[in-house]
Amino acid sequence: MRIYVAGIKGMVGSAIALEAKAQGHEVFGKSSKELDLTDRVQVFAELATIKPDALIIAAAKVGGIGANSSLPVDFLSINLQIQTNLLDGAFAADITKVLFLGSSCIYPRLAPQPIPESALLTGELEKSNEPYAIAKIAGLKLVEGYRKQFGRHWISAMPTNLYGPRDNFELESSHVLPALIHRFHSAKIANANEVQIWGDGTPLREFLFVEDLARACLMLLEKYDENIAINVGSGDEISILELSKLIARIVGFQGQITLDSSHPNGTPRKLVDCSKISKLGWSSLVSLEDGILKTYNWFLENDAKVGIK
Ligand SMILES: NC(=O)c1ccc[n+]([C@@H]2O[C@H](COP(=O)([O-])OP(=O)(O)OC[C@H]3O[C@@H](n4cnc5c(N)ncnc54)[C@H](OP(=O)(O)O)[C@@H]3O)[C@@H](O)[C@H]2O)c1
């Protein structure tokens, strides 16, 4: 196939592009500097010119709790613009296959665990990322709308927490796993004897290595054709304390890990139900330990060298 990857320079988009090339597909895509996806006219022109067989939407304004709560307009408005321009542009260019990426963090705050696909929109959202969630839900509904109104075989997926090379390691805006890698690395370099973790360390989280997600996306483009956004997860849960110990070991930090229970824990458990994607023959292949090691090596070769904050 000729596949256009929107967000090709990001963590997810770059992994999808690598996997797609490895599988023999022809891959297209531009950085945000080359093509601003909020520019509707340019997006329509780009898709009409390239006219790929498939479009994968891995471009979005993404970030942790801090970034979400301080930049609500960016997370709502920019994400709505990017995805709407791409989906409307794909329709105008008559693109056969589209895969839109949602996220497990847009399920209701108190969804049953493991979270089934049917839990979407059944309860109140997590307040801390509501603008992002509302935008993503609008994207899923637009995909559903194109299926219903225009008979398009477009699909959406709901990945769990992802990590891997090209993740965002900036402490101000990163997700928990890259933030812990960065913090333990800095503590090791500074010969610090303690790293403090927020909360009591008990919350359970699921993580998926981004190369596993990339394989899932390409499989879904070929095999999946349903209205519902399909979950993609590893099925492996780990507590924040155990994750911290694992990262400390991989990074080589030998000091103490302490807990600051005065900070909130967040949701006690977050795991997606992957029975649907399992039935299609997909499962994750990369263990958390191997994935963290690959991610840490990328961090050492890239962000750590330029002294990212
Ligand atoms: N990270 C996770 O844990 C996770 C979990 C579930 C779902 N997802 C979903 O996966 C997708 C990709 O996430 P990611 O983690 O790969 O994020 P990322 O590394 O920040 O990549 C996002 C990409 O979007 C591009 N982008 C943002 N604004 C743009 C604009 N105005 N014009 C053109 N490009 C723009 C960026 O381009 P440049 O780099 O060129 O600026 C970047 O390549 C998102 O839809 C996200 O919701 C992520």
The ligand as an SDF file (V2000), in Angstrom:
LIG
                    3D

 48 52  0  0  0  0  0  0  0  0999 V2000
    1.8210    8.5480   23.8310 N   0  0  0  0  0  0  0  0  0  0  0  0
    0.8720    7.7570   24.2970 C   0  0  0  0  0  0  0  0  0  0  0  0
    0.9970    7.1850   25.3890 O   0  0  0  0  0  0  0  0  0  0  0  0
   -0.3910    7.5550   23.5130 C   0  0  0  0  0  0  0  0  0  0  0  0
   -1.3490    6.6770   24.0300 C   0  0  0  0  0  0  0  0  0  0  0  0
   -2.5220    6.4730   23.3100 C   0  0  0  0  0  0  0  0  0  0  0  0
   -2.7350    7.1380   22.1190 C   0  0  0  0  0  0  0  0  0  0  0  0
   -1.7930    7.9870   21.6270 N   0  0  0  0  0  0  0  0  0  0  0  0
   -2.0830    8.6930   20.3820 C   0  0  0  0  0  0  0  0  0  0  0  0
   -1.0650    8.4710   19.4230 O   0  0  0  0  0  0  0  0  0  0  0  0
   -0.9250    9.6170   18.5950 C   0  0  0  0  0  0  0  0  0  0  0  0
    0.5260   10.0520   18.5270 C   0  0  0  0  0  0  0  0  0  0  0  0
    1.0150   10.3120   19.8150 O   0  0  0  0  0  0  0  0  0  0  0  0
    2.5900   10.4130   20.1270 P   0  0  0  0  0  0  0  0  0  0  0  0
    2.7640    9.9120   21.5160 O   0  0  0  0  0  0  0  0  0  0  0  0
    3.3610    9.8610   19.0110 O   0  0  0  0  0  0  0  0  0  0  0  0
    2.7910   11.9860   20.1840 O   0  0  0  0  0  0  0  0  0  0  0  0
    4.0210   12.8570   19.6300 P   0  0  0  0  0  0  0  0  0  0  0  0
    5.2880   12.1180   19.7470 O   0  0  0  0  0  0  0  0  0  0  0  0
    3.8890   14.1830   20.3070 O   0  0  0  0  0  0  0  0  0  0  0  0
    3.6700   13.0070   18.0960 O   0  0  0  0  0  0  0  0  0  0  0  0
    2.6200   13.8160   17.6740 C   0  0  0  0  0  0  0  0  0  0  0  0
    2.9010   14.2390   16.2770 C   0  0  0  0  0  0  0  0  0  0  0  0
    1.8660   15.1420   15.8820 O   0  0  0  0  0  0  0  0  0  0  0  0
    2.4580   16.1270   15.0760 C   0  0  0  0  0  0  0  0  0  0  0  0
    1.6930   17.3700   15.1520 N   0  0  0  0  0  0  0  0  0  0  0  0
    1.1960   17.9910   16.2400 C   0  0  0  0  0  0  0  0  0  0  0  0
    0.6210   19.1540   15.8810 N   0  0  0  0  0  0  0  0  0  0  0  0
    0.7630   19.2530   14.5240 C   0  0  0  0  0  0  0  0  0  0  0  0
    0.3780   20.2210   13.5600 C   0  0  0  0  0  0  0  0  0  0  0  0
   -0.2840   21.3260   13.9070 N   0  0  0  0  0  0  0  0  0  0  0  0
    0.7140   20.0050   12.2800 N   0  0  0  0  0  0  0  0  0  0  0  0
    1.4050   18.8920   11.9040 C   0  0  0  0  0  0  0  0  0  0  0  0
    1.7670   17.9340   12.7690 N   0  0  0  0  0  0  0  0  0  0  0  0
    1.4540   18.1220   14.0620 C   0  0  0  0  0  0  0  0  0  0  0  0
    3.8450   16.3540   15.6210 C   0  0  0  0  0  0  0  0  0  0  0  0
    4.6570   16.7980   14.5430 O   0  0  0  0  0  0  0  0  0  0  0  0
    6.1760   17.3740   14.7090 P   0  0  0  0  0  0  0  0  0  0  0  0
    6.9060   16.3970   15.5520 O   0  0  0  0  0  0  0  0  0  0  0  0
    6.6810   17.4220   13.3290 O   0  0  0  0  0  0  0  0  0  0  0  0
    6.0260   18.7030   15.3800 O   0  0  0  0  0  0  0  0  0  0  0  0
    4.2210   14.9540   16.0900 C   0  0  0  0  0  0  0  0  0  0  0  0
    4.9460   14.2810   15.1080 O   0  0  0  0  0  0  0  0  0  0  0  0
   -1.8690   10.6660   19.1570 C   0  0  0  0  0  0  0  0  0  0  0  0
   -3.0600   10.6760   18.4450 O   0  0  0  0  0  0  0  0  0  0  0  0
   -2.1300   10.1910   20.5560 C   0  0  0  0  0  0  0  0  0  0  0  0
   -3.3680   10.6070   21.0240 O   0  0  0  0  0  0  0  0  0  0  0  0
   -0.6240    8.2100   22.2940 C   0  0  0  0  0  0  0  0  0  0  0  0
  1  2  1  0
  2  3  2  0
  2  4  1  0
  4  5  1  0
  4 48  2  0
  5  6  2  0
  6  7  1  0
  7  8  2  0
  8  9  1  0
  8 48  1  0
  9 10  1  0
  9 46  1  0
 10 11  1  0
 11 12  1  0
 11 44  1  0
 12 13  1  0
 13 14  1  0
 14 15  2  0
 14 16  1  0
 14 17  1  0
 17 18  1  0
 18 19  2  0
 18 20  1  0
 18 21  1  0
 21 22  1  0
 22 23  1  0
 23 24  1  0
 23 42  1  0
 24 25  1  0
 25 26  1  0
 25 36  1  0
 26 27  1  0
 26 35  1  0
 27 28  2  0
 28 29  1  0
 29 30  1  0
 29 35  2  0
 30 31  1  0
 30 32  2  0
 32 33  1  0
 33 34  2  0
 34 35  1  0
 36 37  1  0
 36 42  1  0
 37 38  1  0
 38 39  2  0
 38 40  1  0
 38 41  1  0
 42 43  1  0
 44 45  1  0
 44 46  1  0
 46 47  1  0
M  CHG  2   8   1  16  -1
M  END
$$$$
